Amino acid sequence: MHLSSTSPLLSIISPMYNAGEMFDVFMRSLLAQTLTSLEIIIVDDGSTDGSGSRADAWAAQYPHIQVIHQENGGVSRARNAGLRVARGKYVTFPDADDTMQPDMYKTLVEMAEQDNLDAAQCNAEWFFQRDQRTRPLIPLDRLRSTPVLNGAEWLHTALKTRRYLHVVWLGIYRRSLIEQKQLWFEPGLHHQDIPWTTEFMLNAQRVRYTEQIFYRYYLHDASISNRKRTGQRNVEYQRHYLKIARMLEEINARYKQSVKIYPTFHAQITHEALSVCHCVRREPDPAAKQAIIHDIFASKTHLRMLRNARGIKQWYQLLLWLSRLWRWRDK
């Protein structure tokens, strides 16, 4: 396959850091895509396991693959580096240790072209490596395929399922909108997909979702989101969620004059912050436990949760946790 002088319909941007043997499986699933108008941009984020050389070997065989090598700087910087060189009408950001069905990107691009979409999204499945089990990300009894919605309506619909995750690998996104609104990923922030997808959707006019499962997310012990963190590492990790809660509240305030801010958007802020409260109970190190509680109050996250809690169940959880934190903290 050779790149034409015209821009491809889709740029596939994949940050990669020590992807190991799964990287070859991932690349084969990309090369099996039935969409032909695409480019593949692998951003080697300072891999130390030979993944960078493996990526170069793939690029040497296929002219529509390019590799960017950079010092380790995290997923956000890697995605931003890919965006700076992307030429596609749409962009997408799969993880380099996952796989896609062959028709994934052809289906999403056809949806986007047919309905002039800013984003086309699909369903995915978890793949549990330990016992080879799969589970849909969004069960069909929670959400079926949608008509064209504006981005805020789609985000509200998705959040109501209580199964939706703010992940960029679920869809494709109009690159011109990203550039026009300067929607860069936040460097150094874990789970930066949460504020990024939120802000993108509040700018999107036309979004559609298909219930078809095209993406497989592999859950294994090395997954960054599944690492067991304790002590100071956990303290630092929970600060990312506190920052995300703040960013989400700022996004709501920034867009409240131009789009409808649904109750689910407020509830999401409290939901993300409550995850930090839950981790306090699981933290075995007393000093780290106190540090996390201190961060919650020092960052005024307790007030942020009170401002944004929605629904009886969330209010109950919030008041329960705030009373616990107040009792547990060193006076």
Salt bridges, closest charged atoms under 4 A:
ASP24 OD2 - ARG54 NE 3.41
GLU39 OE1 - ARG87 NE 3.56
ASP44 OD2 - HIS69 ND1 2.82
ASP56 OD1 - HIS69 NE2 2.83
ASP95 OD1 - ARG79 NH2 3.95
ASP97 OD2 - HIS220 NE2 3.40
GLU110 OE2 - LYS106 NZ 2.75
GLU113 OE2 - LYS89 NZ 2.77
ASP115 OD2 - ARG208 NE 2.80
ASP118 OD1 - ARG174 NE 2.80
GLU125 OE2 - ARG216 NE 2.81
ASP131 OD2 - ARG133 NE 2.94
GLU179 OE2 - ARG175 NH1 2.78
GLU186 OE2 - LYS243 NZ 3.02
ASP193 OD1 - ARG79 NH1 2.65
GLU199 OE2 - ARG254 NH2 3.13
GLU211 OE1 - ARG144 NE 2.94
ASP221 OD1 - ARG130 NH2 2.81
GLU249 OE1 - ARG304 NE 2.91
GLU249 OE2 - ARG307 NE 2.95
GLU250 OE2 - ARG246 NE 3.22
ASP295 OD2 - ARG239 NE 2.76
ASP295 OD1 - HIS294 ND1 3.69
